């Protein structure tokens, strides 16, 4: 069966791209081995994501945002500090301004995305399916699927994660390195309200991020992304709930009061990777298949959603002009548009990771001086806030909330 686009990977990025393209009239097949009944309807597993305001504009524009109404917690204030020492950097939005972003449980994002996808006639979302064989040729892409069907398309899009087999099969070189850290991901309840503030507390072993979630029947709660020394990662996951909360409270200095009711914890080693090119013959990479960064600023998913908005605009315009969607000129436009943004974000997050990882009181004093100085420079703060919202640079239409 002939389609415009075949997307391998139906996670948050791949499925969102499918919705954006199919909603604009393209014929799209999305293939993913996961079971949506497990990934979208299971109990809260401690995983949550910060959706920048520009990414939220796109979700609204493609029909996903309406399904998320009332489920998220706005981030109206970000506080950055070097440990618990004096000196801080505050980013705050006014009551009449859009938030810097919104926190959602990942399961809620998936459920909203899958429900939206199910209503689009030109989107064929094939979960619990994988590609057995894929061939990219001069005229088309052909894929043999595990459900027995053969699919052909003008363009193949890889949204199949950090270890992307599609990227590897294409022979695309990747710059990569590991950080000596593990990320511990989870959530817990706390005695005092978070007041919609996200806290980024930097330690030499990595940042300790507290991200506000909506209150529930138990009370106030936050998600956490906690970077610990790699050698301590497995042990942190094995701690009892009581011991884990005690460790977390010590890192926080107790400013949110007593901690309780932790959600399930998970962990993963931290690393960096960046594909040398995000296009090849009849192939485009998006999300983690194209780039993976340290979660120091919570930009990983948003970087992938910016890929979605950009590629959607390029392909929809190409379709309207009657172009082959695998045309090298279209793919070159996507490559050029995304190249600078991904390189800058990758360099910035890597630089911050290394800067705040320098131990010692002298290094801490310099960092605190720098943080306090930036806090007093309004234009510089405005630039950082635009980056946090995902509103910097040449934005595609979807990130402005406009249809493509």
Secondary structure as a PSIPRED ss2 file (coil, helix, strand):
# PSIPRED VFORMAT (PSIPRED V4.0)

   1 X C   1.000  0.000  0.000
   2 X E   0.000  0.000  1.000
   3 X E   0.000  0.000  1.000
   4 X E   0.000  0.000  1.000
   5 X E   0.000  0.000  1.000
   6 X E   0.000  0.000  1.000
   7 X E   0.000  0.000  1.000
   8 X E   0.000  0.000  1.000
   9 X C   1.000  0.000  0.000
  10 X C   1.000  0.000  0.000
  11 X C   1.000  0.000  0.000
  12 X H   0.000  1.000  0.000
  13 X H   0.000  1.000  0.000
  14 X H   0.000  1.000  0.000
  15 X H   0.000  1.000  0.000
  16 X H   0.000  1.000  0.000
  17 X H   0.000  1.000  0.000
  18 X H   0.000  1.000  0.000
  19 X H   0.000  1.000  0.000
  20 X H   0.000  1.000  0.000
  21 X H   0.000  1.000  0.000
  22 X H   0.000  1.000  0.000
  23 X H   0.000  1.000  0.000
  24 X C   1.000  0.000  0.000
  25 X C   1.000  0.000  0.000
  26 X C   1.000  0.000  0.000
  27 X C   1.000  0.000  0.000
  28 X E   0.000  0.000  1.000
  29 X E   0.000  0.000  1.000
  30 X E   0.000  0.000  1.000
  31 X E   0.000  0.000  1.000
  32 X E   0.000  0.000  1.000
  33 X C   1.000  0.000  0.000
  34 X C   1.000  0.000  0.000
  35 X C   1.000  0.000  0.000
  36 X H   0.000  1.000  0.000
  37 X H   0.000  1.000  0.000
  38 X H   0.000  1.000  0.000
  39 X H   0.000  1.000  0.000
  40 X C   1.000  0.000  0.000
  41 X C   1.000  0.000  0.000
  42 X C   1.000  0.000  0.000
  43 X C   1.000  0.000  0.000
  44 X C   1.000  0.000  0.000
  45 X C   1.000  0.000  0.000
  46 X C   1.000  0.000  0.000
  47 X C   1.000  0.000  0.000
  48 X E   0.000  0.000  1.000
  49 X E   0.000  0.000  1.000
  50 X E   0.000  0.000  1.000
  51 X E   0.000  0.000  1.000
  52 X E   0.000  0.000  1.000
  53 X H   0.000  1.000  0.000
  54 X H   0.000  1.000  0.000
  55 X H   0.000  1.000  0.000
  56 X H   0.000  1.000  0.000
  57 X H   0.000  1.000  0.000
  58 X H   0.000  1.000  0.000
  59 X H   0.000  1.000  0.000
  60 X H   0.000  1.000  0.000
  61 X H   0.000  1.000  0.000
  62 X C   1.000  0.000  0.000
  63 X C   1.000  0.000  0.000
  64 X C   1.000  0.000  0.000
  65 X H   0.000  1.000  0.000
  66 X H   0.000  1.000  0.000
  67 X H   0.000  1.000  0.000
  68 X H   0.000  1.000  0.000
  69 X C   1.000  0.000  0.000
  70 X C   1.000  0.000  0.000
  71 X C   1.000  0.000  0.000
  72 X C   1.000  0.000  0.000
  73 X E   0.000  0.000  1.000
  74 X E   0.000  0.000  1.000
  75 X E   0.000  0.000  1.000
  76 X C   1.000  0.000  0.000
  77 X E   0.000  0.000  1.000
  78 X E   0.000  0.000  1.000
  79 X E   0.000  0.000  1.000
  80 X E   0.000  0.000  1.000
  81 X E   0.000  0.000  1.000
  82 X E   0.000  0.000  1.000
  83 X C   1.000  0.000  0.000
  84 X C   1.000  0.000  0.000
  85 X C   1.000  0.000  0.000
  86 X C   1.000  0.000  0.000
  87 X C   1.000  0.000  0.000
  88 X E   0.000  0.000  1.000
  89 X E   0.000  0.000  1.000
  90 X E   0.000  0.000  1.000
  91 X E   0.000  0.000  1.000
  92 X E   0.000  0.000  1.000
  93 X C   1.000  0.000  0.000
  94 X C   1.000  0.000  0.000
  95 X C   1.000  0.000  0.000
  96 X C   1.000  0.000  0.000
  97 X C   1.000  0.000  0.000
  98 X C   1.000  0.000  0.000
  99 X C   1.000  0.000  0.000
 100 X C   1.000  0.000  0.000
 101 X E   0.000  0.000  1.000
 102 X E   0.000  0.000  1.000
 103 X E   0.000  0.000  1.000
 104 X E   0.000  0.000  1.000
 105 X E   0.000  0.000  1.000
 106 X H   0.000  1.000  0.000
 107 X H   0.000  1.000  0.000
 108 X H   0.000  1.000  0.000
 109 X H   0.000  1.000  0.000
 110 X H   0.000  1.000  0.000
 111 X H   0.000  1.000  0.000
 112 X H   0.000  1.000  0.000
 113 X H   0.000  1.000  0.000
 114 X H   0.000  1.000  0.000
 115 X H   0.000  1.000  0.000
 116 X H   0.000  1.000  0.000
 117 X H   0.000  1.000  0.000
 118 X C   1.000  0.000  0.000
 119 X C   1.000  0.000  0.000
 120 X C   1.000  0.000  0.000
 121 X C   1.000  0.000  0.000
 122 X C   1.000  0.000  0.000
 123 X E   0.000  0.000  1.000
 124 X E   0.000  0.000  1.000
 125 X E   0.000  0.000  1.000
 126 X E   0.000  0.000  1.000
 127 X E   0.000  0.000  1.000
 128 X C   1.000  0.000  0.000
 129 X C   1.000  0.000  0.000
 130 X C   1.000  0.000  0.000
 131 X E   0.000  0.000  1.000
 132 X E   0.000  0.000  1.000
 133 X E   0.000  0.000  1.000
 134 X E   0.000  0.000  1.000
 135 X E   0.000  0.000  1.000
 136 X E   0.000  0.000  1.000
 137 X C   1.000  0.000  0.000
 138 X C   1.000  0.000  0.000
 139 X C   1.000  0.000  0.000
 140 X C   1.000  0.000  0.000
 141 X E   0.000  0.000  1.000
 142 X E   0.000  0.000  1.000
 143 X E   0.000  0.000  1.000
 144 X E   0.000  0.000  1.000
 145 X E   0.000  0.000  1.000
 146 X C   1.000  0.000  0.000
 147 X C   1.000  0.000  0.000
 148 X C   1.000  0.000  0.000
 149 X C   1.000  0.000  0.000
 150 X E   0.000  0.000  1.000
 151 X E   0.000  0.000  1.000
 152 X E   0.000  0.000  1.000
 153 X E   0.000  0.000  1.000
 154 X E   0.000  0.000  1.000
 155 X E   0.000  0.000  1.000
 156 X E   0.000  0.000  1.000
 157 X E   0.000  0.000  1.000
 158 X E   0.000  0.000  1.000
 159 X C   1.000  0.000  0.000
 160 X C   1.000  0.000  0.000
 161 X C   1.000  0.000  0.000
 162 X C   1.000  0.000  0.000
 163 X C   1.000  0.000  0.000
 164 X C   1.000  0.000  0.000
 165 X H   0.000  1.000  0.000
 166 X H   0.000  1.000  0.000
 167 X H   0.000  1.000  0.000
 168 X H   0.000  1.000  0.000
 169 X H   0.000  1.000  0.000
 170 X C   1.000  0.000  0.000
 171 X C   1.000  0.000  0.000
 172 X C   1.000  0.000  0.000
 173 X C   1.000  0.000  0.000
 174 X E   0.000  0.000  1.000
 175 X E   0.000  0.000  1.000
 176 X E   0.000  0.000  1.000
 177 X E   0.000  0.000  1.000
 178 X E   0.000  0.000  1.000
 179 X E   0.000  0.000  1.000
 180 X E   0.000  0.000  1.000
 181 X E   0.000  0.000  1.000
 182 X E   0.000  0.000  1.000
 183 X E   0.000  0.000  1.000
 184 X E   0.000  0.000  1.000
 185 X E   0.000  0.000  1.000
 186 X E   0.000  0.000  1.000
 187 X E   0.000  0.000  1.000
 188 X E   0.000  0.000  1.000
 189 X E   0.000  0.000  1.000
 190 X E   0.000  0.000  1.000
 191 X C   1.000  0.000  0.000
 192 X C   1.000  0.000  0.000
 193 X C   1.000  0.000  0.000
 194 X C   1.000  0.000  0.000
 195 X C   1.000  0.000  0.000
 196 X C   1.000  0.000  0.000
 197 X E   0.000  0.000  1.000
 198 X E   0.000  0.000  1.000
 199 X E   0.000  0.000  1.000
 200 X E   0.000  0.000  1.000
 201 X E   0.000  0.000  1.000
 202 X E   0.000  0.000  1.000
 203 X E   0.000  0.000  1.000
 204 X C   1.000  0.000  0.000
 205 X C   1.000  0.000  0.000
 206 X E   0.000  0.000  1.000
 207 X E   0.000  0.000  1.000
 208 X E   0.000  0.000  1.000
 209 X E   0.000  0.000  1.000
 210 X E   0.000  0.000  1.000
 211 X E   0.000  0.000  1.000
 212 X E   0.000  0.000  1.000
 213 X E   0.000  0.000  1.000
 214 X C   1.000  0.000  0.000
 215 X C   1.000  0.000  0.000
 216 X C   1.000  0.000  0.000
 217 X C   1.000  0.000  0.000
 218 X C   1.000  0.000  0.000
 219 X C   1.000  0.000  0.000
 220 X E   0.000  0.000  1.000
 221 X E   0.000  0.000  1.000
 222 X E   0.000  0.000  1.000
 223 X E   0.000  0.000  1.000
 224 X E   0.000  0.000  1.000
 225 X E   0.000  0.000  1.000
 226 X E   0.000  0.000  1.000
 227 X E   0.000  0.000  1.000
 228 X E   0.000  0.000  1.000
 229 X E   0.000  0.000  1.000
 230 X H   0.000  1.000  0.000
 231 X H   0.000  1.000  0.000
 232 X H   0.000  1.000  0.000
 233 X H   0.000  1.000  0.000
 234 X H   0.000  1.000  0.000
 235 X H   0.000  1.000  0.000
 236 X H   0.000  1.000  0.000
 237 X H   0.000  1.000  0.000
 238 X H   0.000  1.000  0.000
 239 X C   1.000  0.000  0.000
 240 X C   1.000  0.000  0.000
 241 X H   0.000  1.000  0.000
 242 X H   0.000  1.000  0.000
 243 X H   0.000  1.000  0.000
 244 X H   0.000  1.000  0.000
 245 X H   0.000  1.000  0.000
 246 X H   0.000  1.000  0.000
 247 X H   0.000  1.000  0.000
 248 X H   0.000  1.000  0.000
 249 X H   0.000  1.000  0.000
 250 X H   0.000  1.000  0.000
 251 X H   0.000  1.000  0.000
 252 X H   0.000  1.000  0.000
 253 X C   1.000  0.000  0.000
 254 X C   1.000  0.000  0.000
 255 X C   1.000  0.000  0.000
 256 X C   1.000  0.000  0.000
 257 X C   1.000  0.000  0.000
 258 X C   1.000  0.000  0.000
 259 X E   0.000  0.000  1.000
 260 X E   0.000  0.000  1.000
 261 X C   1.000  0.000  0.000
 262 X C   1.000  0.000  0.000
 263 X C   1.000  0.000  0.000
 264 X C   1.000  0.000  0.000
 265 X C   1.000  0.000  0.000
 266 X E   0.000  0.000  1.000
 267 X E   0.000  0.000  1.000
 268 X E   0.000  0.000  1.000
 269 X E   0.000  0.000  1.000
 270 X E   0.000  0.000  1.000
 271 X E   0.000  0.000  1.000
 272 X E   0.000  0.000  1.000
 273 X E   0.000  0.000  1.000
 274 X E   0.000  0.000  1.000
 275 X E   0.000  0.000  1.000
 276 X C   1.000  0.000  0.000
 277 X C   1.000  0.000  0.000
 278 X C   1.000  0.000  0.000
 279 X E   0.000  0.000  1.000
 280 X E   0.000  0.000  1.000
 281 X C   1.000  0.000  0.000
 282 X C   1.000  0.000  0.000
 283 X E   0.000  0.000  1.000
 284 X E   0.000  0.000  1.000
 285 X E   0.000  0.000  1.000
 286 X C   1.000  0.000  0.000
 287 X H   0.000  1.000  0.000
 288 X H   0.000  1.000  0.000
 289 X H   0.000  1.000  0.000
 290 X C   1.000  0.000  0.000
 291 X E   0.000  0.000  1.000
 292 X E   0.000  0.000  1.000
 293 X C   1.000  0.000  0.000
 294 X C   1.000  0.000  0.000
 295 X H   0.000  1.000  0.000
 296 X H   0.000  1.000  0.000
 297 X H   0.000  1.000  0.000
 298 X C   1.000  0.000  0.000
 299 X C   1.000  0.000  0.000
 300 X H   0.000  1.000  0.000
 301 X H   0.000  1.000  0.000
 302 X H   0.000  1.000  0.000
 303 X H   0.000  1.000  0.000
 304 X H   0.000  1.000  0.000
 305 X H   0.000  1.000  0.000
 306 X H   0.000  1.000  0.000
 307 X H   0.000  1.000  0.000
 308 X H   0.000  1.000  0.000
 309 X H   0.000  1.000  0.000
 310 X H   0.000  1.000  0.000
 311 X H   0.000  1.000  0.000
 312 X H   0.000  1.000  0.000
 313 X H   0.000  1.000  0.000
 314 X H   0.000  1.000  0.000
 315 X H   0.000  1.000  0.000
 316 X H   0.000  1.000  0.000
 317 X H   0.000  1.000  0.000
 318 X H   0.000  1.000  0.000
 319 X H   0.000  1.000  0.000
 320 X H   0.000  1.000  0.000
 321 X C   1.000  0.000  0.000
 322 X C   1.000  0.000  0.000
 323 X C   1.000  0.000  0.000
 324 X C   1.000  0.000  0.000
 325 X C   1.000  0.000  0.000
 326 X C   1.000  0.000  0.000
 327 X C   1.000  0.000  0.000
 328 X H   0.000  1.000  0.000
 329 X H   0.000  1.000  0.000
 330 X H   0.000  1.000  0.000
 331 X H   0.000  1.000  0.000
 332 X H   0.000  1.000  0.000
 333 X H   0.000  1.000  0.000
 334 X H   0.000  1.000  0.000
 335 X H   0.000  1.000  0.000
 336 X H   0.000  1.000  0.000
 337 X H   0.000  1.000  0.000
 338 X H   0.000  1.000  0.000
 339 X H   0.000  1.000  0.000
 340 X H   0.000  1.000  0.000
 341 X H   0.000  1.000  0.000
 342 X H   0.000  1.000  0.000
 343 X H   0.000  1.000  0.000
 344 X H   0.000  1.000  0.000
 345 X H   0.000  1.000  0.000
 346 X H   0.000  1.000  0.000
 347 X H   0.000  1.000  0.000
 348 X H   0.000  1.000  0.000
 349 X H   0.000  1.000  0.000
 350 X H   0.000  1.000  0.000
 351 X H   0.000  1.000  0.000
 352 X H   0.000  1.000  0.000
 353 X H   0.000  1.000  0.000
 354 X H   0.000  1.000  0.000
 355 X H   0.000  1.000  0.000
 356 X H   0.000  1.000  0.000
 357 X C   1.000  0.000  0.000
 358 X C   1.000  0.000  0.000
 359 X C   1.000  0.000  0.000
 360 X C   1.000  0.000  0.000
 361 X H   0.000  1.000  0.000
 362 X H   0.000  1.000  0.000
 363 X H   0.000  1.000  0.000
 364 X H   0.000  1.000  0.000
 365 X H   0.000  1.000  0.000
 366 X H   0.000  1.000  0.000
 367 X H   0.000  1.000  0.000
 368 X H   0.000  1.000  0.000
 369 X H   0.000  1.000  0.000
 370 X H   0.000  1.000  0.000
 371 X H   0.000  1.000  0.000
 372 X H   0.000  1.000  0.000
 373 X H   0.000  1.000  0.000
 374 X H   0.000  1.000  0.000
 375 X H   0.000  1.000  0.000
 376 X C   1.000  0.000  0.000
 377 X C   1.000  0.000  0.000
 378 X H   0.000  1.000  0.000
 379 X H   0.000  1.000  0.000
 380 X H   0.000  1.000  0.000
 381 X H   0.000  1.000  0.000
 382 X H   0.000  1.000  0.000
 383 X H   0.000  1.000  0.000
 384 X H   0.000  1.000  0.000
 385 X H   0.000  1.000  0.000
 386 X H   0.000  1.000  0.000
 387 X H   0.000  1.000  0.000
 388 X H   0.000  1.000  0.000
 389 X H   0.000  1.000  0.000
 390 X C   1.000  0.000  0.000
 391 X C   1.000  0.000  0.000
 392 X C   1.000  0.000  0.000
 393 X C   1.000  0.000  0.000
 394 X C   1.000  0.000  0.000
 395 X C   1.000  0.000  0.000
 396 X C   1.000  0.000  0.000
 397 X H   0.000  1.000  0.000
 398 X H   0.000  1.000  0.000
 399 X H   0.000  1.000  0.000
 400 X H   0.000  1.000  0.000
 401 X C   1.000  0.000  0.000
 402 X C   1.000  0.000  0.000
 403 X C   1.000  0.000  0.000
 404 X C   1.000  0.000  0.000
